[in-house]
């Protein structure tokens, strides 16, 4: 669907319930001396936490019950374009113009791991599979990568635990080295392919079909893929210009919605 001004007239008024801000207030508290635009947001499925990415390259975790800041997540070196919680609300994935994808522990805000840099440049988009096992990423290099994010995160946690033991007891050194090697293998993408002629701006798994992955590119096409093999099922055209967003109906996987610059 194209975007534009709505002609729908509603008689109801939506009042603001509360607001969250990372801006720095001045001495009076009435205005801001520093303003940080928000580039991306995500909400957990249990609706108790919200993550926001701002122009200072930080991620803020907010409690939606108390409306308080829980933790700032610092690590990215450039603009954070996308945030996405895993379906079980255990992990938060973030992608950035610095070319990296990072995984964070939702309960503590601690970094879990940085996925190996396999995109050539900016990472624009991400999507978790419905079972939370895989994470798909799309970048300005026009490629789509699928990761076993769940296993990679668990392997990274095991490495940290055994490495801490090895630091106290040299007898654990060999086990730590073996776990690090396994973790390195698990952190590599399961598969990858050239998805579009230009940047991959949005990704979405079909909620009812774990192998169905939909993508859209800045060249104006929408593609449906087999996420396991990377095979193209179909490519759809219709937008005039760049397609910015795409999603799949939770009740009908054959219904795909898209939004573009037309």
C-alpha positions as CSV (number, residue, x, y, z in Angstrom):
1,X,0.0,0.0,0.0
2,X,1.2,3.5,-0.6
3,X,1.5,6.1,2.1
4,X,-0.3,9.4,2.2
5,X,-2.7,11.6,4.1
6,X,-5.7,9.9,5.5
7,X,-9.2,11.0,4.7
8,X,-10.7,9.1,7.6
9,X,-12.3,11.4,10.1
10,X,-12.5,10.1,13.7
11,X,-14.6,11.5,16.4
12,X,-12.5,10.0,19.2
13,X,-9.5,11.8,20.6
14,X,-6.4,9.9,21.7
15,X,-4.8,11.6,24.6
16,X,-1.2,11.0,25.5
17,X,-1.0,8.7,28.5
18,X,2.7,9.2,29.3
19,X,6.0,9.8,27.6
20,X,9.6,8.6,27.9
21,X,12.6,10.7,27.0
22,X,16.4,10.4,26.8
23,X,16.7,14.2,26.2
24,X,18.8,16.2,28.6
25,X,16.7,18.9,30.3
26,X,18.0,22.4,31.1
27,X,18.2,23.9,34.6
28,X,14.5,24.9,34.6
29,X,13.4,21.4,33.6
30,X,10.9,23.0,31.1
31,X,13.0,22.7,27.9
32,X,15.9,20.5,26.7
33,X,19.5,21.5,26.3
34,X,20.2,18.3,24.3
35,X,17.7,16.5,22.1
36,X,18.3,13.0,20.8
37,X,16.0,11.8,18.0
38,X,14.6,8.2,18.3
39,X,15.4,6.0,15.4
40,X,13.9,2.7,16.5
41,X,11.7,1.2,19.2
42,X,10.6,-2.3,20.2
43,X,8.3,-3.7,22.9
44,X,8.4,-7.1,24.6
45,X,5.5,-9.5,24.1
46,X,4.6,-9.2,27.8
47,X,4.3,-5.4,27.3
48,X,6.4,-4.7,30.3
49,X,9.6,-3.3,28.7
50,X,10.3,-1.0,25.8
51,X,13.7,-0.4,24.1
52,X,14.5,2.8,22.2
53,X,17.5,3.7,20.1
54,X,18.5,7.3,19.9
55,X,20.9,9.4,17.8
56,X,23.6,9.3,20.5
57,X,24.1,5.6,19.5
58,X,22.6,4.3,22.8
59,X,19.8,1.9,23.5
60,X,17.6,2.7,26.5
61,X,15.5,0.0,28.3
62,X,12.4,1.4,29.8
63,X,9.9,-0.2,32.3
64,X,6.4,0.3,31.0
65,X,5.0,-0.3,34.5
66,X,6.9,2.4,36.4
67,X,7.9,4.4,33.3
68,X,11.5,4.5,34.6
69,X,14.8,4.0,32.8
70,X,16.1,0.5,33.5
71,X,19.5,0.6,31.8
72,X,21.4,2.3,29.0
73,X,23.0,-0.1,26.5
74,X,26.2,1.2,25.1
75,X,28.3,-0.5,22.4
76,X,27.3,0.6,18.9
77,X,29.6,3.1,17.2
78,X,27.1,4.5,14.7
79,X,23.3,4.9,14.2
80,X,21.1,2.1,15.4
81,X,18.6,1.4,12.7
82,X,16.6,-1.5,14.1
83,X,15.7,-3.2,17.4
84,X,13.9,-6.5,17.9
85,X,13.0,-8.6,20.9
86,X,13.1,-12.4,20.6
87,X,9.7,-14.1,20.9
88,X,10.5,-15.3,24.4
89,X,11.5,-11.8,25.5
90,X,14.9,-13.2,26.6
91,X,17.1,-11.4,24.0
92,X,17.2,-8.0,22.4
93,X,18.8,-7.7,19.0
94,X,20.1,-4.4,17.6
95,X,21.5,-3.6,14.2
96,X,23.5,-0.5,13.2
97,X,25.2,1.5,10.6
98,X,28.5,0.4,12.2
99,X,27.9,-3.0,10.4
100,X,27.3,-5.0,13.5
101,X,24.4,-7.0,15.0
102,X,24.5,-7.2,18.8
103,X,22.5,-9.4,21.2
104,X,21.7,-8.2,24.7
105,X,20.2,-9.9,27.8
106,X,16.8,-8.4,28.4
107,X,16.7,-9.0,32.2
108,X,20.0,-7.4,32.9
109,X,20.9,-5.2,29.9
110,X,24.3,-7.0,29.7
111,X,25.8,-7.7,26.3
112,X,25.6,-11.3,25.2
113,X,27.6,-11.2,22.0
114,X,28.3,-9.4,18.7
115,X,27.6,-11.5,15.7
116,X,30.5,-11.7,13.3
117,X,30.5,-8.9,10.8
118,X,29.3,-10.5,7.6
119,X,27.4,-7.6,6.1
120,X,29.6,-5.3,4.0
121,X,28.1,-2.1,5.4
122,X,25.0,-0.9,7.3
123,X,22.6,-3.4,8.7
124,X,19.1,-2.0,8.1
125,X,16.7,-4.7,9.2
126,X,16.1,-7.8,11.3
127,X,13.4,-10.4,12.0
128,X,13.1,-13.3,14.5
129,X,11.6,-16.5,13.4
130,X,8.4,-17.4,15.3
131,X,10.1,-20.0,17.4
132,X,12.9,-17.6,18.3
133,X,15.7,-19.9,17.0
134,X,16.8,-17.9,14.0
135,X,17.4,-14.3,13.3
136,X,17.4,-12.8,9.8
137,X,19.3,-9.6,9.0
138,X,19.3,-7.4,5.9
139,X,21.8,-4.8,4.9
140,X,22.8,-2.1,2.5
141,X,24.9,-4.7,0.8
142,X,21.6,-6.1,-0.5
143,X,22.2,-9.4,1.3
144,X,20.1,-11.4,3.7
145,X,21.7,-13.5,6.4
146,X,20.0,-16.1,8.6
147,X,21.7,-16.9,12.0
148,X,21.1,-19.5,14.6
149,X,21.0,-16.7,17.2
150,X,19.6,-18.8,20.0
151,X,22.4,-21.4,19.9
152,X,25.0,-18.7,19.3
153,X,23.8,-16.8,22.4
154,X,23.8,-19.9,24.6
155,X,27.3,-20.8,23.3
156,X,28.6,-17.3,24.1
157,X,27.2,-17.5,27.6
158,X,28.9,-20.9,28.1
159,X,32.3,-19.4,27.0
160,X,32.0,-16.6,29.5
161,X,31.2,-19.0,32.3
162,X,34.0,-21.5,31.6
163,X,36.5,-18.7,30.8
164,X,35.8,-17.2,34.3
165,X,36.5,-20.6,35.8
166,X,39.7,-20.9,33.7
167,X,40.9,-17.6,35.0
168,X,40.7,-19.0,38.6
169,X,41.8,-22.5,37.8
170,X,44.1,-23.3,34.9
171,X,42.6,-26.8,34.7
172,X,39.7,-25.3,32.9
173,X,41.9,-23.8,30.2
174,X,41.5,-26.6,27.7
175,X,37.7,-26.7,28.2
176,X,37.5,-23.0,27.7
177,X,39.5,-23.2,24.4
178,X,37.2,-25.9,23.2
179,X,34.0,-24.0,24.1
180,X,35.4,-20.9,22.4
181,X,36.0,-22.9,19.2
182,X,32.4,-24.3,19.3
183,X,31.0,-20.8,19.9
184,X,32.9,-19.4,17.0
185,X,31.4,-22.0,14.7
186,X,27.9,-21.5,16.0
187,X,28.2,-17.7,15.5
188,X,28.5,-18.0,11.8
189,X,25.4,-17.5,9.6
190,X,23.5,-20.6,8.7
191,X,22.9,-19.3,5.1
192,X,23.0,-16.1,3.2
193,X,22.1,-14.8,-0.3
194,X,21.8,-11.8,-2.5
195,X,18.2,-10.7,-1.8
196,X,17.7,-7.5,-3.8
197,X,19.4,-5.1,-6.2
198,X,19.7,-2.5,-3.5
199,X,19.4,-2.2,0.3
200,X,17.2,-4.7,2.2
201,X,15.0,-2.3,4.3
202,X,12.6,-4.6,6.0
203,X,12.2,-8.3,6.9
204,X,9.4,-10.3,8.3
205,X,8.9,-14.0,9.1
206,X,5.4,-15.4,8.6
207,X,4.0,-16.1,12.1
208,X,2.4,-19.4,11.0
209,X,5.2,-20.6,8.7
210,X,8.7,-20.6,10.2
211,X,10.4,-21.1,6.8
212,X,8.6,-18.2,5.1
213,X,10.6,-15.0,5.1
214,X,9.5,-11.8,3.3
215,X,11.8,-8.9,2.4
216,X,11.6,-5.6,0.6
217,X,14.3,-3.6,-1.1
218,X,15.0,0.0,-2.0
219,X,14.8,-0.9,-5.7
220,X,11.1,-1.4,-5.2
221,X,10.5,-5.1,-5.0
222,X,9.1,-7.5,-2.4
223,X,10.4,-11.0,-2.2
224,X,9.3,-14.2,-0.5
225,X,12.0,-16.7,0.5
226,X,12.5,-20.1,1.9
227,X,14.5,-19.1,5.0
228,X,16.2,-22.6,5.3
229,X,17.6,-22.7,1.8
230,X,17.5,-19.1,0.6
231,X,15.5,-20.1,-2.5
232,X,13.2,-17.5,-3.9
233,X,9.5,-18.4,-3.9
234,X,8.2,-15.3,-5.7
235,X,9.0,-11.6,-6.3
236,X,6.3,-9.0,-6.3
237,X,6.3,-5.6,-8.0
238,X,3.8,-2.8,-7.8
239,X,5.3,0.1,-5.9
240,X,6.7,3.1,-7.7
241,X,10.0,3.7,-5.9
242,X,11.5,2.4,-2.7
243,X,9.6,0.0,-0.4
244,X,10.3,0.8,3.2
245,X,8.4,-1.8,5.2
246,X,6.7,-5.2,5.0
247,X,4.8,-7.5,7.2
248,X,2.8,-10.8,7.1
249,X,-0.7,-11.3,8.5
250,X,-0.6,-13.5,11.6
251,X,-3.8,-15.4,10.5
252,X,-3.1,-15.7,6.7
253,X,0.5,-16.1,5.5
254,X,-0.6,-15.3,1.9
255,X,-1.5,-11.8,3.0
256,X,1.5,-9.5,2.9
257,X,1.3,-5.7,3.6
258,X,3.9,-3.3,2.3
259,X,4.6,0.4,2.5
260,X,6.6,2.5,0.1
261,X,7.6,6.0,-0.9
262,X,4.7,6.1,-3.4
